[in-house]
Amino acid sequence: MLSIKNFLGIILTLIFFSTIQFDAKSQTLEYDIVIYGGTSAGIASAIQSSRMGKSVLVVEPSSRIGGLTTGGLGQTDIGNKQAIGGISREFYQNIKKYYDNPANWKWQTSSDYRDGGQTRTAEGEDAMWTFEPSTALKVYEEMMAPEKIDVVYKQQINRENGVKKQGQKIVEIEMESGEKYRGKMFIDATYEGDLMATAGVTYTYGRESNKEYGETLNGVQANDIGMTLKRTISLNSHHHNFIDGVDPYVVKGDPSSGLLPFIVEGGPGIDGHGDKGIQAYCFRMTLTDHPENRIPFKKPDGYNELEYELLFRNYEAADGPIEEMYSYGDPLVPWINSKMPNRKTDTNNQKGFSTDFIGQNWDYPEASYKERENIIERHRRYQQGLMWTLAYHPRIPEKVRNVVSKWGTCKDEYEREDGWQQQLYIREARRMISDYVMTQHNCEGLEVAEDPISLAAYGMDSHQVQRYVDANGYVQNEGNVEAHGFSPYPISYRSIIPKKGECNNLLVPVCVSSTHIAFGSIRMEPVFMILGQSAATAAALAIENGADVHSLDYNILKTRLLKDKQILAHEPK
């Protein structure tokens, strides 16, 4: 029988452990460097921070690290591989090592894999640039394992008052859960820039007018520009648009019946003028045609056939055989279905009506967490409905249905039972405005940053922003820009730190200070990794030298970046 003495002892013990648990949860954790966002940039930042001997914490709002690199973007957009160095290149080298192991080829053999008609790596290549999302996650975890990196998941910053500053210095950030993290330096590695915004740093979103920075490819882009200042080839409105003559009204030819879903009222705006439009988002689908690993496309709850009427009409407007609908890309299916290892894909938007949910993300940058969740889920339902429609709807040509229905999501990639990822492709959200703004002139080499911390090499690329009715009464998409033809160019250190006087211990390697069109070139995952490593290097050196991010001697930073095999200048081979 339990004595009163023993009973009281148990009660006191329970009270003691409850108190310890409460105190442990409420205590504020302290680190040299606190990274908000476990994207590719955040992971590279963490690895570099650890290698430089600094205590480091990664705060990831979701339950999965790696951002888009582990969330579907397995077809690496680079532009020029010579521009990729440091931890970024190390990651792709580790991808190659992973696939060099025959045991990691479950659904096909290594020799059977072709990417765009090429073998998986060119002769003499030291890295591999295509991969499964699950492989990217494993490689990141293996790279982090020997480092001293703390990671917390499912923690979102309190965007109302979650940043505590003393003067220009952040001393602590607080999550919505009440958890608090103190640091000497902070890095915002999110796609949204929530830490940056909450810290009171100047930022923007949407498109600037061409006049603001003397550009030619910013603002509304309803017409083909043809060439940019440096004769860079620009495709603009020609690609990813509708067949001529697609009617925009619910009842064909009857404006009084109203517009079909997702078409804006009025025109697109004046060419070259700015707006708050955001280039379209989508899920970079990981699909497979292997019967044992495939989850067939399913019609989502709340499916609305009218939302896909423009898709039907686009096929019906074809003049001639369906195989001749388009002069570029897949002649049948509106997608880029890039092959990844193990009979999987990285499937992306292409043509006028595709995976991009055009015009339905404009509110995302400033939206609340709940509103963002709704936007993400709405994108998922739209894309699920699109894939089911292409695979099974009787108004879709049989040749198309026969192709698409062979595919489905993968059983072995993501946490969700339906095979869809949680990471939406946030192509662009907020962008910081610092003392140095990267512009089209930087991309074209007309202006060169004197304090490089990375190279960018991809073309200036923007997806469509809105869908409207043109002067002829037909539907058109607006916002697409594809401007290529320039060499790798340097990104300024000043573009990843706030304006002087705003915050002196924050670095922003993803939402960099740039215009909409320049960000369209910078916004590539390998570049984000490079910028993340450079940001962590600057943070660690600032701590070691008793400096802030503005007073840090750039020559000290440059020396360390080069020591760590970062590439800061383009030397054609």
Disulfide bonds with the S-S distance in Angstrom:
none
